[in-house]
């Protein structure tokens, strides 16, 4: 499976090696509101989960994404 | 003394009023049991529109001027008719038919059938109707719609095409009582004669008496592109619209004019309607509950499989009829509006100005034509998405040769015979039902094929480019956006005001809220709520134009939000935002963004906004001037957060974050001062400490 970093990097159009747990709209201007939607949708599709609107608003970093996925029982 | 000579131009076609007068004289000369009742109909006045001139002099015992009592006149006429006489009643203005409604509904019509056997009632009520004369609200109405569907009451309408005497003879002789509506503008017009309207348009009568007048361009295109059904005075305006559409677009508009509105005999004109598949119904009566909606229902019942487009119903505005001529013109349906609406709603395909030789001919000797079949009842056009067989290749019968995209699916079209396939329609073009897609030729063509007709009739002819590298067909979703913005630019004279908003406090407060709730809340969320909260104080800005002079106010704010999440631009609606905590508004917007990305909206989620917020917050966007999404009156625009250094009074420099907040507004309703007050209110909501506390209260 594609790693979370690769998935986010693909949407932000940067290499996975540039993605860290802190990567988010607060650290990079590439993480726009439109890309945020695309990231959430890509995560949902890749991991077979659905995020509530509130969860979708909380995932403002790779770390937060990982946390939500772990809360849903996924090992990422 | 020949009173009629004053109404007839020697050597020319008679005026409509003169033709009426002549017909009445003739009827009286033929029947000794014919009576004529009405107000001020005696000589020398001869009726308000001089239609009865000379009658009281010639037939003083049977032409009876009455007191001013429409109910009384009609009641007397009912008695005369019940006794076996023929009676014509003149109501001075159709508006006053209301005073005779009880007699017409409960006595005239019911007398035919309530005596145990059919009792013929040879009674006809004549009345001038319609506006365009500056007579004001109570002397200009077209009340036809109020009489539709009364059993045993026939409705007729005068036109310059229908010979008057046969019409009156038929109506009086039928035994079914009736009302003859006479558009008063027609009285001074001349009757048409000899099948010619002007140098372009001809007409034929069909369907017996009273039957239909069928107006069509002279010999240019045998089949109509669109048919307009129009009675009486509206027919005159429809003919003018047909002429302008022919002159401007070479659109073959046929106009069908019924002599009898109800019951409507569609049979004689069904072939013409079926051939067109695009129908508009026009009338001068005011909007809603119209004759046109009744006709549309009949057409859907009779022609559903043949219609390529919903029946376009055009009427005057939902308004009283003003006296002032410039305001009256705004309310009443005119030829320009008919032409514009027929063209704008896609009913009127444009053809090359060179005429029929510029279009792709059907059924020529160049092999078998492959045409676009009717694939569903929703679409008027299909898109050619792919040729499945190469140009010039040999195909056998039943080979799938071309794929057409409807709004819901892609359908493969098969060859009905063998031949070398010659492509006519290009990939990406939109084609109507019956359009030529290609040909199956016995041998390959050696010459280059002619280009397909231009697929975008609404935009008019596109100048030929010197060289086209490739073509980019617009998606269905983009075509939807195109329709909305085109309508906005056509319908809404918009103005735009921008205000700068200091976002320091708002962003800090929203950040605090995000920290506390663990979920981000942004300026867009706060603005949507602020816009909803302002509804109470600015109700006009959330209204819609009901007609040229009336705004329908909304009971609650319903805020549309532009969301461009990739595949298409959507404007879903946020309801109750003024009551929700801003975090819930943020949840709602996030849900809408995800639905936009996945294109999973329901129709209800996209319908019903009465104001819209346009979000344009990508980095670097300073300002976007939005459209006003008709029939809404306003669209708020939010740009991206900008940063700047400001010099404090103390001399210290600090960073300030700010946004541009804009308001595009329909200037017919909203003035610049209104826009400034509204934007100031929104700015206060985002800058003022107390207002922010209210806005972000949990």
Interface residues (C-beta under 8 A of the other chain):
Chain A: X25 X29 X32 X33 X34 X37 X38 X40 X41 X52 X53 X54 X56 X57 X58 X60
Chain B: X518 X519 X520 X521 X522 X564 X565 X566 X586 X587 X588 X590 X591 X593 X594 X596 X597 X598 X617 X618 X619
